[in-house]
Amino acid sequence: MMKGQSRLLWRGLTSVAATLLVFGVCGTQTALTYTGTINSALGTSTTKIVNNGDAGDTDYYKSSYGDLNAENLQKLIADTYDEAVQEQEEGSVLLRNENNALPMKAGSVTLFGHAVVQPVYDPGGANSTAAEHEEYTIDLKEALETAGFKVNDTLYQAYKKSKTTRVASNNLQVAGGPTSTGEPSDPPELGEEPSSFYTNDLQSSWQNDYNDAAIVMLAREGGEDTEMMMEDPEGISSLSLHQDEKDLLQMIKDSGKFSKIIVLLNSAYPMEVEWLDDYDVDACLWIGNPGQRGFEGVTNLLTGKANPSGRLTDTYAVSSMSSPAAHVSSQNTVHWANNDEVTSQVSDKAINVQNVVVQSESIYVGYKYYETRYEDTIIDPSSGASSGVGATNDASSWKYENEVSYPFGYGLSYTTFDQELTGVTYDEDKDLFTAEVKVTNTGDVAGQSVVELYAQTPYGDYERKNLVEKSAIQLAGQGKTKELAPGASETVKITVDRYLLASYDYTKARGYILSAGDYYFAIGDNAHDALNNVLAAKGATGMTDIDGNAVDGDAAKTYHWSYDKIDTDTYKYSDTGEEVTNQFEDADANYWQKDAVTYLTRSDWKGTFPTEPVQMTATDEMIELLKGDLYKKADDAKSVSDYTQGADNGLTFVMMKDVDYNDDDTWNKYLDQMTVEEMTSQLSDMFGTPEVASVGRPAYTSGDGTASIGDNTYAKEYGDTRNVTLYPSTGVEAATWSYERMQRRGELQAEEAMYCNMPLFWGGGGNLHRTPFGGRNGEYWSEDSIITYLDNLVELSVIQDKGIAVGVKHVTGNDQELYREGLNLFFNEQAFREGSLKAEEGILSSGKSTALMQAFNRIGLVFSSSSKALVTQVIRNEWGFKGMEETDGIAGGEYKSHFTSSLSAGTTTYCIDPEGTAKAAILQWIENEDDGDMLGYLRSAVKNFHYTLSHTILVNGLSTNSTVVKITPWWQYALYGIDGVFGLLTAGAAVMLVLSSRHSRKDATVTVQTTSGK
């Protein structure tokens, strides 16, 4: 090699090595920033516990499987897989079964729809990626073949080889997250094959075989930050049947080859399904998101090995755009009327400031709209319920059968049941009703039956005058039988807290009331059936079923009682003794602008149905609130020196596990031991926070998921590092209507967390399916706040009892993903109290939860994490919640970085804060301002944080003489090693470059001398 070439070589190698070194060092620093996240994924830790002397039994929270070891982990995994299958069996909903098409015998079938090779396994969000690992996942084809079916492999392989792929719905715009510019995203793709895909060769594959059934799977995919589109690139609702799907179904129908056509709906979102008749569909089964093992359960349902018992927790409307909420949210979100003025004065990103939703539908979400309007078409024609305003397809009159395909609570079985309401009692001391329902299997196949108990409360002159809206029917409680053999019976007992029948009066009583008048309990096969039973008890006529056929209803399935006068006292104070009264008046558009919104009322359907969104003009006062700087240091604020920090009081983290929350003396002595720097270091949460040496609190990692405990793996020490189980989505779990299933999942998820060494995860969907389009509907339970209240309470309390803190999310109002970050959400307080707040009140007021995650949206004009009315007054003071309240991810969101405002409101910690901006901002404020009040808020935050963690498995292994030692996990050594190698390569290449340069200079000198000599 020539000398010049050598020099160029070493120069190039030096540049490459130096570049690698820079990337390596930067990558290492980034990885260190995300230590908690990486530890969570790898099952590693940055601390270990050293016990000095005899520690005794320090397993304060024990596994039900015995010792944590490899053998018991395998038992746990097997149980989680079995549970996932059973949830899918009990949660899938049979919507249609003409001529008993199902169950079917194992035969030769053809699977249609691209979704059969690209199923939507999970609801999105931060869930387990277990379904990406084929060895642990069962798809539909494998499940069917295992059950003895022959599957058309020719078509299946054609789907596999196709370049067609689904792109999740995204509204053509990122919702305003850290990387959002507001520019359009790539358009979503339905991901279905065009008709040209089905060549003659492919069609020949089912002409003479594989035609016992056509099993068609249709999918819809949304998720976090990916709202389903009200109008997609095809110009129609993303939940309606699209042309490629129509062509597919028409081809199957026209072929005339298939003995039966079965449709599976692989969607967390209620699709429009009025087309089932058009294509001669024999059976339709909603399967939601089945998780990694759920298709085994789907197959068991198809074959009859399991009997469907799921019931819908959403209304399936004829038109997904027919609800009043759909007219004023999601793609119908609007900007401020004076948007340029607002965004020029508020320094935060415009996309986090400018979007406004006024929830003018009031309480009428989901079935509470459809069923209430239906009742008023029968008993109150003067209300305008039958008018064409809001009617689907611009019909001249509103008729229930033209609006609803399948009502809330609907679901079929392979057998039949009779339900008899045998009695209702009331326990005045406990303020509880108990209803007893005798259920008898009157068919010839074993199965389970869901018992749905509904209530109707009075809507009279007081309510009309004072704008207290009432749903004609509301869920009150639920139950489910065990499997009943033909002819067998079981009595199901359902308890109802009378508080759930109270209504919030925000105009006169300014609190919860029990209305005067007639009350009813009713059972029914679904919400519509139950309402017809109530109407029968009231002596009404003219009722119809879901198909428009005349029915009488059954008054015998109701229970009636009444109150002579309105009760404004019973629920005036919460169980904590705090008065429950208006806290969110400034989140009502009418507070800022007279008559800005007319809320929907059942007394005037025609005049108040919202046909377009409300646009508001922000005043100077409103703009000041939007700026987010709500905290001002008081003139008489304490000094930092008024507090003791860094003391040695002999209290350690483990000693606090049994200390009462209200033992201020002990907690203050404990907090006195930490320095201000130590306390602020715990504010920024990267799915875990570092150790706190002064009190012996170990580092930990956390997870995040609703269909799993997060994208975590089991700890390496137990011999299996596969991903934790991905269960069927929350929507499927809700559709089981089974507390037994919810309790069992809670138990298993807590056990999984133990095997991940993970004391905390964010799970339990707390928001509502306010419209069918909400991107995270698959992570939330239902359109109904009561079922969410009840189901979260059952599942999450079990997890907490086993020493795992689980934080319900997102508190509150995060029911649309489009523009979710900074969305200005306006409402009236009745709708908020009975809707979004009620959904999360059950678990957060129970004393069975110690963690929650807040929401991205604003409550009116105030970021939810900075809303003292929400974070402190309602959640802590009214509900008595004790524990940590963490923000949703704050990275990249300027409007979320007003840390003094949120910390002083009662927020505890800040999720996904990679740069530690929260801790830096609070520390700087306290030191620069000598603000003892802010230090007091910091101390409260750390107390709440440690109270949560001290009631988890993080105390396991700790004794009063334990020492927490900081260690370096293997992956950090690996990164340091890689950086070292790149450093040596850079240094070596640089040395060779210098040496080659010297040789080149010597050669150049010799050449010059020789030339001169000539």
Backbone hydrogen bonds, N-H to C=O, Kabsch-Sander energy under -0.5 kcal/mol:
donor,donor_aa,acceptor,acceptor_aa,energy
6,S,2,M,-2.1
7,R,3,K,-2.2
8,L,4,G,-2.2
9,L,5,Q,-2.4
10,W,6,S,-2.5
11,R,7,R,-2.3
12,G,8,L,-2.4
13,L,9,L,-2.8
14,T,10,W,-2.6
15,S,11,R,-2.1
16,V,12,G,-2.6
17,A,13,L,-2.9
18,A,14,T,-2.7
19,T,15,S,-2.4
20,L,16,V,-2.6
21,L,17,A,-2.3
22,V,18,A,-2.5
23,F,19,T,-2.8
24,G,20,L,-2.9
25,V,21,L,-2.9
26,C,22,V,-2.7
27,G,23,F,-2.9
28,T,24,G,-2.7
29,Q,25,V,-2.4
30,T,26,C,-2.5
31,A,27,G,-2.8
32,L,28,T,-2.6
33,T,29,Q,-1.8
34,Y,30,T,-1.6
35,T,32,L,-1.3
38,I,34,Y,-2.6
39,N,35,T,-3.0
40,S,36,G,-2.1
41,A,37,T,-2.0
42,L,38,I,-2.7
43,G,39,N,-1.7
44,T,39,N,-1.3
48,K,965,V,-2.4
50,V,963,T,-3.2
51,N,49,I,-0.5
52,N,50,V,-0.5
52,N,961,N,-1.3
53,G,51,N,-0.8
55,A,53,G,-0.7
58,T,56,G,-0.8
60,Y,58,T,-1.5
62,K,60,Y,-0.5
66,G,63,S,-1.4
69,N,67,D,-0.9
73,L,69,N,-2.0
74,Q,70,A,-1.7
75,K,71,E,-1.3
76,L,72,N,-2.3
77,I,73,L,-2.8
78,A,74,Q,-2.2
79,D,75,K,-2.0
80,T,76,L,-2.5
81,Y,77,I,-2.2
82,D,78,A,-2.2
83,E,79,D,-2.5
84,A,80,T,-2.3
85,V,81,Y,-1.9
86,Q,82,D,-2.3
87,E,83,E,-2.8
88,Q,84,A,-1.9
89,E,85,V,-2.2
90,E,86,Q,-2.5
91,G,87,E,-2.1
92,S,88,Q,-1.9
93,V,286,W,-2.0
94,L,92,S,-0.5
94,L,412,L,-0.5
95,L,93,V,-0.8
95,L,284,C,-2.3
96,R,284,C,-1.5
98,E,282,D,-3.1
100,N,97,N,-1.2
101,A,98,E,-1.3
104,M,302,L,-2.9
109,V,107,G,-0.6
109,V,150,K,-2.9
110,T,213,A,-2.0
112,F,110,T,-0.5
112,F,215,I,-2.9
115,A,217,M,-0.6
116,V,113,G,-2.1
117,V,114,H,-1.9
118,Q,114,H,-0.9
121,Y,119,P,-1.1
127,N,125,G,-1.7
132,E,129,T,-2.0
133,H,130,A,-2.0
134,E,132,E,-0.7
136,Y,133,H,-1.8
137,T,134,E,-1.2
138,I,292,Q,-2.7
139,D,137,T,-0.5
143,A,139,D,-2.3
144,L,140,L,-2.5
145,E,141,K,-2.6
146,T,142,E,-2.4
147,A,143,A,-1.3
148,G,145,E,-1.4
149,F,144,L,-2.5
150,K,107,G,-2.7
151,V,149,F,-0.5
152,N,109,V,-2.1
153,D,151,V,-0.8
156,Y,152,N,-1.5
157,Q,153,D,-2.8
158,A,154,T,-1.5
159,Y,155,L,-2.3
160,K,156,Y,-2.1
161,K,157,Q,-2.2
162,S,158,A,-1.1
167,V,189,E,-1.8
169,S,221,E,-2.3
173,Q,170,N,-1.8
174,V,183,E,-0.7
180,S,177,G,-1.8
185,S,172,L,-1.1
189,E,167,V,-1.4
197,F,194,P,-1.7
198,Y,195,S,-1.2
199,T,197,F,-1.9
203,Q,199,T,-2.7
204,S,200,N,-1.9
205,S,201,D,-0.5
205,S,202,L,-1.5
206,W,203,Q,-1.3
207,Q,204,S,-1.0
208,N,204,S,-0.6
212,D,108,S,-2.5
213,A,108,S,-0.7
214,A,260,K,-2.5
215,I,110,T,-2.6
215,I,213,A,-0.6
216,V,214,A,-0.7
216,V,262,I,-3.3
217,M,112,F,-2.6
217,M,215,I,-0.5
218,L,216,V,-0.6
218,L,264,L,-2.4
220,R,266,N,-1.6
223,G,226,T,-0.9
223,G,775,G,-0.5
226,T,223,G,-2.1
228,M,773,F,-2.2
232,D,236,I,-3.0
235,G,232,D,-3.2
238,S,229,M,-2.7
240,S,237,S,-1.7
246,K,242,H,-2.7
247,D,243,Q,-3.0
248,L,244,D,-1.9
249,L,245,E,-2.6
250,Q,246,K,-2.7
251,M,247,D,-2.3
252,I,248,L,-2.1
253,K,249,L,-2.5
254,D,250,Q,-3.1
255,S,251,M,-1.6
256,G,252,I,-0.8
256,G,253,K,-1.0
259,S,211,N,-2.0
262,I,214,A,-3.1
263,V,283,A,-2.7
264,L,216,V,-3.3
265,L,285,L,-2.2
266,N,218,L,-2.9
266,N,264,L,-0.9
267,S,265,L,-1.4
268,A,220,R,-0.5
271,M,269,Y,-0.7
272,E,239,L,-2.8
276,L,273,V,-1.5
277,D,274,E,-0.5
279,Y,275,W,-1.1
280,D,277,D,-1.6
281,V,276,L,-2.3
282,D,261,I,-2.0
283,A,261,I,-1.7
284,C,96,R,-1.8
285,L,263,V,-2.8
286,W,93,V,-3.0
287,I,265,L,-2.1
287,I,285,L,-0.5
288,G,265,L,-1.2
291,G,121,Y,-2.4
292,Q,726,L,-1.9
293,R,290,P,-0.5
293,R,726,L,-0.5
294,G,290,P,-1.1
295,F,138,I,-0.6
296,E,293,R,-1.5
297,G,293,R,-0.6
297,G,294,G,-0.5
298,V,294,G,-2.0
299,T,295,F,-2.3
300,N,296,E,-2.1
301,L,297,G,-1.6
302,L,298,V,-2.1
303,T,299,T,-2.0
304,G,300,N,-1.0
305,K,300,N,-1.2
306,A,300,N,-2.1
309,S,89,E,-0.6
310,G,92,S,-1.1
311,R,735,A,-2.4
312,L,410,Y,-2.7
316,Y,406,Y,-3.0
317,A,315,T,-0.9
318,V,403,E,-2.6
319,S,403,E,-0.5
322,S,319,S,-1.8
326,A,323,S,-0.6
327,H,323,S,-0.7
327,H,324,P,-1.0
328,V,325,A,-1.5
332,N,329,S,-2.7
333,T,330,S,-2.0
334,V,356,V,-1.9
336,W,354,Q,-0.8
337,A,616,M,-3.2
339,N,336,W,-1.2
342,V,338,N,-2.0
343,T,339,N,-2.9
344,S,340,D,-1.6
345,Q,341,E,-1.0
345,Q,342,V,-0.8
346,V,342,V,-1.7
347,S,345,Q,-0.6
352,N,349,K,-1.7
353,V,350,A,-2.1
354,Q,350,A,-2.5
356,V,334,V,-3.2
357,V,824,N,-2.7
359,Q,357,V,-0.6
359,Q,826,F,-2.9
360,S,358,V,-2.3
362,S,359,Q,-1.5
364,Y,361,E,-1.8
365,V,363,I,-2.2
368,K,365,V,-1.6
369,Y,366,G,-1.9
370,Y,366,G,-1.5
371,E,367,Y,-2.7
372,T,367,Y,-0.6
373,R,369,Y,-2.6
374,Y,370,Y,-1.8
375,E,371,E,-2.4
376,D,372,T,-2.1
377,T,373,R,-1.4
377,T,374,Y,-0.5
378,I,374,Y,-0.8
378,I,375,E,-1.1
379,I,375,E,-2.8
380,D,376,D,-1.3
383,S,380,D,-2.1
384,G,381,P,-1.8
385,A,380,D,-0.5
387,S,384,G,-1.6
388,G,396,S,-0.6
391,A,388,G,-2.1
394,D,391,A,-1.2
395,A,392,T,-1.3
398,W,386,S,-1.4
399,K,397,S,-0.6
402,N,399,K,-1.3
403,E,400,Y,-2.0
404,V,400,Y,-2.2
405,S,316,Y,-2.7
406,Y,316,Y,-1.8
409,G,312,L,-1.5
410,Y,407,P,-1.9
412,L,94,L,-2.1
418,D,440,T,-2.5
420,E,438,K,-2.4
422,T,420,E,-1.2
422,T,436,E,-1.8
423,G,436,E,-1.1
425,T,434,T,-2.3
427,D,432,L,-3.2
428,E,426,Y,-0.8
431,D,427,D,-1.5
432,L,427,D,-1.6
433,F,496,V,-2.9
434,T,425,T,-2.5
435,A,494,I,-3.0
436,E,423,G,-2.8
437,V,492,V,-2.5
438,K,420,E,-2.8
439,V,437,V,-0.6
439,V,490,E,-3.1
440,T,418,D,-2.5
441,N,488,A,-2.6
442,T,416,T,-1.7
442,T,440,T,-0.9
443,G,416,T,-1.1
447,G,484,L,-1.8
451,V,479,G,-2.9
452,E,450,V,-0.6
452,E,524,G,-0.5
453,L,451,V,-0.6
453,L,477,G,-2.3
454,Y,452,E,-0.5
454,Y,522,A,-3.2
455,A,474,Q,-2.8
456,Q,520,Y,-2.3
457,T,471,S,-0.5
464,R,460,G,-2.4
465,K,461,D,-2.7
466,N,462,Y,-2.3
467,L,464,R,-0.7
468,V,463,E,-2.3
469,E,467,L,-0.9
474,Q,455,A,-2.1
476,A,453,L,-3.1
477,G,453,L,-1.8
479,G,451,V,-1.8
481,T,449,S,-2.3
484,L,447,G,-3.1
487,G,441,N,-2.8
488,A,485,A,-2.5
490,E,439,V,-2.2
492,V,437,V,-3.2
492,V,490,E,-0.6
494,I,435,A,-2.7
496,V,433,F,-2.6
498,R,431,D,-2.1
498,R,496,V,-0.5
500,L,497,D,-2.3
501,L,498,R,-2.3
502,A,499,Y,-1.6
503,S,513,I,-2.6
505,D,503,S,-0.7
505,D,511,G,-2.8
506,Y,504,Y,-0.8
510,R,505,D,-0.9
511,G,505,D,-1.4
512,Y,571,Y,-0.5
513,I,503,S,-3.0
514,L,567,D,-2.1
515,S,513,I,-0.6
517,G,563,Y,-2.6
519,Y,561,W,-3.7
520,Y,456,Q,-2.1
521,F,559,Y,-2.6
522,A,454,Y,-2.3
523,I,557,K,-2.1
524,G,452,E,-0.9
527,A,408,F,-2.9
530,A,526,N,-2.5
531,L,527,A,-2.2
532,N,528,H,-2.2
533,N,529,D,-1.6
534,V,530,A,-1.9
535,L,531,L,-2.8
536,A,532,N,-2.1
537,A,533,N,-1.9
538,K,534,V,-1.6
539,G,536,A,-1.5
540,A,535,L,-2.7
545,D,549,N,-2.5
548,G,545,D,-1.7
551,V,543,M,-2.0
557,K,554,D,-1.8
558,T,555,A,-1.5
559,Y,521,F,-2.3
561,W,519,Y,-1.9
563,Y,517,G,-1.9
567,D,514,L,-2.7
568,T,566,I,-0.6
572,K,569,D,-2.0
574,S,578,E,-2.8
576,T,878,E,-0.7
577,G,574,S,-1.9
580,V,572,K,-3.0
581,T,579,E,-0.8
582,N,510,R,-0.5
587,A,584,F,-1.9
588,D,585,E,-1.5
589,A,587,A,-0.5
591,Y,588,D,-2.0
592,W,588,D,-0.7
592,W,589,A,-0.8
593,Q,589,A,-1.9
596,A,593,Q,-1.9
599,Y,597,V,-0.6
600,L,360,S,-2.9
604,D,601,T,-1.6
605,W,383,S,-2.2
606,K,383,S,-0.9
608,T,604,D,-1.5
609,F,605,W,-1.5
611,T,609,F,-0.8
618,A,616,M,-0.5
623,I,619,T,-2.4
624,E,620,D,-1.9
625,L,621,E,-1.5
626,L,622,M,-2.2
627,K,623,I,-1.3
628,G,625,L,-1.4
630,L,628,G,-1.6
637,A,634,A,-1.6
642,D,639,S,-1.7
643,Y,640,V,-1.8
645,Q,643,Y,-0.5
646,G,672,D,-0.8
646,G,674,M,-0.7
647,A,672,D,-2.4
649,N,647,A,-0.6
653,F,695,V,-3.4
655,M,652,T,-0.7
656,M,652,T,-0.6
656,M,653,F,-1.6
657,K,654,V,-1.3
658,D,655,M,-0.5
659,V,656,M,-1.2
663,D,660,D,-1.9
664,D,662,N,-2.0
667,W,663,D,-2.3
668,N,664,D,-2.7
669,K,665,D,-1.8
670,Y,666,T,-2.2
671,L,667,W,-2.7
672,D,668,N,-2.1
673,Q,670,Y,-1.2
674,M,671,L,-1.5
679,M,675,T,-2.1
680,T,676,V,-2.6
681,S,677,E,-1.8
682,Q,679,M,-1.3
683,L,680,T,-1.8
684,S,680,T,-0.5
685,D,683,L,-0.7
685,D,910,Y,-3.2
686,M,684,S,-0.6
686,M,688,G,-1.9
692,V,697,R,-2.6
693,A,691,E,-0.5
695,V,692,V,-1.0
696,G,692,V,-0.8
696,G,693,A,-0.6
697,R,692,V,-2.1
700,Y,689,T,-1.3
702,S,687,F,-1.8
703,G,760,L,-1.5
705,G,762,W,-2.9
712,N,710,G,-1.9
713,T,40,S,-0.9
714,Y,722,R,-1.8
715,A,755,Y,-2.9
718,Y,715,A,-2.0
719,G,716,K,-2.1
720,D,715,A,-0.6
724,V,712,N,-2.5
727,Y,707,A,-2.9
727,Y,725,T,-0.8
729,S,289,N,-2.5
730,T,778,G,-0.8
731,G,778,G,-1.1
732,V,729,S,-0.7
733,E,729,S,-2.2
734,A,730,T,-3.0
735,A,731,G,-1.6
736,T,732,V,-0.5
736,T,733,E,-1.3
737,W,734,A,-1.7
739,Y,737,W,-0.6
742,M,738,S,-1.7
743,Q,739,Y,-2.8
744,R,740,E,-2.2
745,R,741,R,-2.6
746,G,742,M,-2.3
747,E,743,Q,-2.5
748,L,744,R,-2.4
749,Q,745,R,-2.9
750,A,746,G,-1.9
751,E,747,E,-1.9
752,E,748,L,-2.6
753,A,749,Q,-2.3
754,M,750,A,-1.7
755,Y,751,E,-1.8
756,C,752,E,-0.6
756,C,753,A,-0.8
757,N,754,M,-1.4
758,M,753,A,-2.7
760,L,701,T,-0.6
761,F,805,A,-2.2
762,W,703,G,-2.2
763,G,761,F,-0.8
763,G,807,G,-0.8
766,G,809,K,-3.3
767,N,809,K,-0.5
769,H,782,S,-1.9
770,R,768,L,-1.8
774,G,771,T,-1.0
777,N,774,G,-2.1
779,E,776,R,-2.1
780,Y,776,R,-0.7
780,Y,777,N,-0.8
783,E,313,T,-1.7
788,T,784,D,-1.2
789,Y,785,S,-2.4
790,L,786,I,-2.7
791,D,787,I,-2.7
792,N,788,T,-2.0
793,L,789,Y,-1.2
794,V,790,L,-1.9
795,E,791,D,-2.4
796,L,792,N,-2.4
797,S,792,N,-0.5
797,S,793,L,-1.1
798,V,794,V,-0.9
799,I,795,E,-1.4
800,Q,796,L,-2.3
801,D,797,S,-2.1
802,K,798,V,-0.9
802,K,799,I,-0.8
803,G,800,Q,-2.1
804,I,799,I,-1.5
805,A,759,P,-2.7
807,G,761,F,-2.0
808,V,806,V,-0.7
808,V,851,A,-1.0
809,K,764,G,-2.3
810,H,853,M,-0.6
811,V,853,M,-2.6
812,T,810,H,-0.9
814,N,810,H,-0.7
815,D,813,G,-2.2
820,R,817,E,-1.8
821,E,175,A,-0.7
822,G,820,R,-0.9
822,G,856,F,-1.5
823,L,820,R,-0.9
824,N,355,N,-2.7
825,L,823,L,-0.8
825,L,858,R,-0.8
826,F,357,V,-2.8
826,F,824,N,-0.6
827,F,587,A,-2.6
832,F,828,N,-1.9
833,R,829,E,-2.8
834,E,830,Q,-2.6
835,G,831,A,-1.2
837,L,832,F,-2.6
838,K,832,F,-0.6
838,K,833,R,-0.5
839,A,835,G,-2.0
840,E,836,S,-0.8
840,E,837,L,-0.9
841,E,837,L,-1.5
842,G,838,K,-0.9
844,L,840,E,-1.8
845,S,841,E,-2.1
846,S,843,I,-0.7
848,K,843,I,-0.6
852,L,884,M,-1.2
853,M,808,V,-2.8
854,Q,886,E,-3.6
855,A,811,V,-1.3
858,R,823,L,-3.3
859,I,862,V,-3.5
860,G,825,L,-2.4
860,G,858,R,-0.9
861,L,859,I,-0.8
862,V,859,I,-1.5
864,S,857,N,-2.1
866,S,863,F,-2.4
867,S,864,S,-1.1
868,K,866,S,-1.1
871,V,867,S,-3.1
872,T,868,K,-1.6
873,Q,868,K,-2.5
874,V,869,A,-2.1
875,I,870,L,-2.1
876,R,872,T,-0.8
877,N,872,T,-2.7
878,E,873,Q,-2.0
879,W,874,V,-2.4
880,G,876,R,-0.8
881,F,875,I,-2.2
882,K,849,S,-0.5
884,M,850,T,-2.1
886,E,852,L,-2.6
886,E,884,M,-0.5
887,T,909,T,-2.1
890,I,911,C,-2.7
891,A,912,I,-1.0
893,G,890,I,-1.8
894,E,892,G,-0.8
896,K,893,G,-1.5
897,S,894,E,-1.9
899,F,897,S,-1.6
901,S,898,H,-0.7
902,S,898,H,-1.7
903,L,899,F,-2.8
904,S,900,T,-1.7
905,A,901,S,-0.9
906,G,902,S,-0.7
906,G,903,L,-1.0
907,T,902,S,-2.2
908,T,885,E,-3.2
909,T,885,E,-1.0
910,Y,683,L,-3.3
911,C,909,T,-0.5
912,I,685,D,-2.0
916,G,913,D,-1.8
920,A,916,G,-2.1
921,A,917,T,-2.4
922,I,918,A,-2.5
923,L,919,K,-2.2
924,Q,920,A,-2.4
925,W,921,A,-2.2
926,I,922,I,-2.6
927,E,923,L,-2.3
928,N,924,Q,-2.9
929,E,925,W,-2.7
930,D,926,I,-0.9
931,D,926,I,-1.0
932,G,638,K,-3.0
932,G,930,D,-1.0
933,D,638,K,-0.6
935,L,931,D,-1.7
936,G,932,G,-2.1
937,Y,933,D,-2.0
938,L,934,M,-2.3
939,R,935,L,-2.6
940,S,936,G,-2.2
941,A,937,Y,-2.3
942,V,938,L,-2.5
943,K,939,R,-2.5
944,N,940,S,-2.6
945,F,941,A,-2.3
946,H,942,V,-2.9
947,Y,943,K,-2.6
948,T,944,N,-1.9
949,L,945,F,-2.3
950,S,946,H,-2.4
951,H,948,T,-1.5
952,T,949,L,-1.3
953,I,803,G,-2.5
955,V,952,T,-1.8
956,N,953,I,-1.3
957,G,58,T,-2.1
958,L,955,V,-2.1
962,S,959,S,-1.9
963,T,50,V,-2.8
965,V,48,K,-3.1
965,V,963,T,-0.7
967,I,46,T,-2.7
972,Q,969,P,-1.1
973,Y,969,P,-1.5
974,A,970,W,-2.4
975,L,971,W,-2.0
976,Y,972,Q,-2.7
977,G,973,Y,-2.7
978,I,974,A,-2.5
979,D,975,L,-2.6
980,G,976,Y,-2.4
981,V,977,G,-2.5
982,F,978,I,-2.7
983,G,979,D,-2.4
984,L,980,G,-2.7
985,L,981,V,-2.7
986,T,982,F,-2.5
987,A,983,G,-2.8
988,G,984,L,-3.2
989,A,985,L,-2.8
990,A,986,T,-2.4
991,V,987,A,-2.5
992,M,988,G,-2.4
993,L,989,A,-2.2
994,V,990,A,-2.3
995,L,991,V,-2.8
996,S,992,M,-2.7
997,S,993,L,-2.0
998,R,994,V,-2.2
999,H,995,L,-2.4
1000,S,996,S,-1.9
1001,R,997,S,-2.1
1002,K,998,R,-2.5
1003,D,999,H,-2.4
1004,A,1000,S,-2.1
1005,T,1001,R,-2.2
1006,V,1002,K,-2.4
1007,T,1003,D,-2.0
1008,V,1004,A,-1.7
1009,Q,1005,T,-2.2
1010,T,1006,V,-2.3
1011,T,1007,T,-1.9
1012,S,1008,V,-2.4
1013,G,1009,Q,-2.2
1014,K,1010,T,-1.1
